[in-house]
Amino acid sequence: MHTKIVDLKEYSSKEVGLLVQAVLTEFIAIFAIISLLIKEFLPEFYLIIAMTMFTMAYNNIKFYKKKYMTPLYIVLGAFVVVTTILEYVF
């Protein structure tokens, strides 16, 4: 009797990071259109941009192995978060 053992493919964090980046990019397009029509959605739009920047920084290190753009993405994401909080909370 010939039995073949099949290995199950496990998803790595690289693939999940790319999926999160793709979903956040789609949310950016959706919230960009919504925030043009309804101005109350601007803080959510900015926070989705910040989350995308942090996800891009994560994917740069883990997937693309390019570390020179990672600090720029982190700084831009932090800048968007800080300016959004200062503009809409205080």
Residue frames relative to the residue before (quaternion, step in Angstrom):
aa qw qx qy qz dx dy dz
M 1.0000 0.0000 0.0000 0.0000 0.00 0.00 0.00
H 0.2038 -0.7883 0.5741 0.0864 3.55 -0.82 1.05
T 0.0461 -0.7986 0.5996 -0.0246 3.53 -0.54 1.22
K 0.1744 -0.7811 0.5937 0.0834 3.53 -0.86 0.97
I 0.2825 -0.7492 0.5784 0.1560 3.55 -0.84 1.00
V 0.1985 -0.7876 0.5781 0.0787 3.53 -0.74 1.09
D 0.3072 -0.7416 0.5684 0.1803 3.57 -0.82 1.00
L 0.3515 -0.7173 0.5623 0.2138 3.53 -0.96 0.87
K 0.4107 -0.7013 0.5263 0.2500 3.54 -0.96 0.86
E 0.1777 -0.7662 0.6109 0.0904 3.52 -0.81 1.03
Y 0.4078 -0.7066 0.5225 0.2477 3.53 -1.00 0.83
S 0.3086 -0.7510 0.5567 0.1758 3.52 -0.92 0.88
S 0.6585 -0.5089 0.3742 0.4091 3.52 -1.29 0.21
K 0.5384 0.6137 -0.4096 0.4072 3.60 1.18 -0.39
E 0.6974 0.4718 -0.2760 0.4635 3.54 0.85 -0.98
V 0.6342 0.5142 -0.3328 0.4719 3.58 1.04 -0.72
G 0.6371 0.5305 -0.3260 0.4543 3.60 0.99 -0.77
L 0.6644 0.4857 -0.3022 0.4810 3.56 0.99 -0.80
L 0.6275 0.5253 -0.3362 0.4661 3.58 1.06 -0.71
V 0.6468 0.5068 -0.3176 0.4732 3.59 0.95 -0.86
Q 0.6505 0.5079 -0.3226 0.4635 3.60 0.95 -0.80
A 0.6523 0.5058 -0.3214 0.4641 3.60 0.96 -0.77
V 0.6621 0.4966 -0.3102 0.4677 3.59 0.95 -0.85
L 0.6656 0.4957 -0.3081 0.4651 3.59 0.94 -0.83
T 0.6179 0.5325 -0.3428 0.4660 3.59 1.07 -0.64
E 0.6391 0.4979 -0.3238 0.4886 3.58 1.04 -0.71
F 0.6330 0.5194 -0.3319 0.4683 3.59 1.03 -0.75
I 0.6038 0.5482 -0.3606 0.4526 3.60 1.04 -0.69
A 0.6645 0.4938 -0.3120 0.4662 3.59 0.88 -0.87
I 0.6667 0.4996 -0.3070 0.4600 3.59 0.92 -0.87
F 0.7253 0.4345 -0.2588 0.4671 3.59 0.79 -0.99
A 0.5587 0.5738 -0.4026 0.4433 3.62 1.16 -0.37
I 0.6740 0.4759 -0.2918 0.4839 3.57 0.94 -0.85
I 0.6626 0.5017 -0.3112 0.4608 3.58 0.94 -0.88
S 0.6999 0.4739 -0.2914 0.4479 3.61 0.88 -0.87
L 0.5594 0.5619 -0.4038 0.4564 3.60 1.20 -0.24
L 0.7179 0.4318 -0.2383 0.4913 3.55 1.08 -0.75
I 0.7886 0.1490 -0.0478 0.5946 3.58 0.97 -0.91
K 0.3372 -0.7990 0.4673 0.1717 3.58 -0.37 1.24
E 0.5583 0.6237 -0.3945 0.3791 3.64 1.18 -0.30
F 0.6558 0.5240 -0.3097 0.4465 3.61 1.21 -0.31
L 0.3989 0.7435 -0.4620 0.2732 3.62 1.22 0.11
P 0.6544 0.4944 -0.3568 0.4473 3.69 0.85 -0.70
E 0.6411 0.5107 -0.3311 0.4675 3.59 0.99 -0.74
F 0.6239 0.5445 -0.3266 0.4557 3.56 1.04 -0.80
Y 0.6777 0.4842 -0.2909 0.4708 3.58 0.92 -0.91
L 0.6644 0.4974 -0.3149 0.4605 3.60 0.96 -0.76
I 0.6165 0.5140 -0.3499 0.4830 3.60 1.09 -0.58
I 0.6100 0.5278 -0.3486 0.4773 3.59 1.07 -0.67
A 0.6555 0.5055 -0.3150 0.4642 3.61 0.95 -0.85
M 0.6496 0.5041 -0.3229 0.4688 3.61 0.94 -0.82
T 0.6322 0.5235 -0.3302 0.4661 3.58 1.05 -0.73
M 0.6360 0.5271 -0.3304 0.4567 3.59 0.99 -0.77
F 0.6714 0.4829 -0.3011 0.4747 3.59 0.94 -0.86
T 0.6423 0.5065 -0.3231 0.4760 3.59 1.03 -0.71
M 0.6347 0.5166 -0.3289 0.4713 3.58 1.03 -0.73
A 0.6252 0.5201 -0.3382 0.4734 3.59 1.05 -0.70
Y 0.6450 0.5146 -0.3141 0.4695 3.60 0.98 -0.84
N 0.6891 0.4764 -0.2821 0.4675 3.58 0.88 -0.93
N 0.5890 0.5738 -0.3678 0.4344 3.58 1.12 -0.60
I 0.6998 0.4494 -0.2721 0.4841 3.57 0.95 -0.83
K 0.7706 0.4132 -0.2119 0.4365 3.56 0.71 -1.08
F 0.7968 0.3258 -0.1638 0.4819 3.58 0.85 -0.86
Y 0.7861 0.3517 -0.1789 0.4759 3.56 0.70 -1.06
K 0.2819 -0.7953 0.4875 0.2245 3.61 1.26 -0.40
K 0.5051 0.6000 -0.4455 0.4317 3.58 1.12 0.72
K 0.1400 -0.8541 0.4992 0.0411 3.54 -0.23 1.24
Y 0.5595 0.6439 -0.3918 0.3449 3.60 1.18 -0.24
M 0.6972 0.4382 -0.2858 0.4902 3.65 1.15 -0.44
T 0.4947 0.6988 -0.4131 0.3105 3.59 1.21 -0.39
P 0.6752 0.4718 -0.3331 0.4589 3.67 0.77 -0.79
L 0.6179 0.5436 -0.3502 0.4472 3.58 1.05 -0.68
Y 0.6608 0.4966 -0.3082 0.4709 3.60 0.93 -0.85
I 0.6543 0.5046 -0.3192 0.4641 3.59 0.96 -0.80
V 0.6619 0.4973 -0.3078 0.4688 3.59 0.92 -0.87
L 0.6638 0.4919 -0.3115 0.4695 3.61 0.91 -0.83
G 0.6451 0.5161 -0.3201 0.4637 3.60 0.98 -0.80
A 0.6655 0.4868 -0.2996 0.4799 3.58 0.94 -0.87
F 0.6308 0.5345 -0.3305 0.4552 3.59 1.01 -0.79
V 0.6618 0.4962 -0.3095 0.4690 3.60 0.93 -0.86
V 0.6465 0.5111 -0.3265 0.4630 3.61 0.97 -0.80
V 0.6826 0.4884 -0.2949 0.4567 3.60 0.83 -0.97
T 0.6933 0.4627 -0.2999 0.4640 3.61 0.82 -0.87
T 0.6232 0.5249 -0.3492 0.4627 3.59 1.06 -0.62
I 0.6596 0.4918 -0.3141 0.4737 3.58 0.93 -0.85
L 0.6809 0.4880 -0.3026 0.4546 3.60 0.89 -0.86
E 0.6990 0.4783 -0.2841 0.4493 3.58 0.99 -0.75
Y 0.8162 0.3099 -0.1379 0.4677 3.59 0.81 -0.94
V 0.6865 0.4486 -0.3047 0.4844 3.63 1.16 -0.30
F 0.7839 0.3088 -0.1681 0.5118 3.58 0.84 -0.94
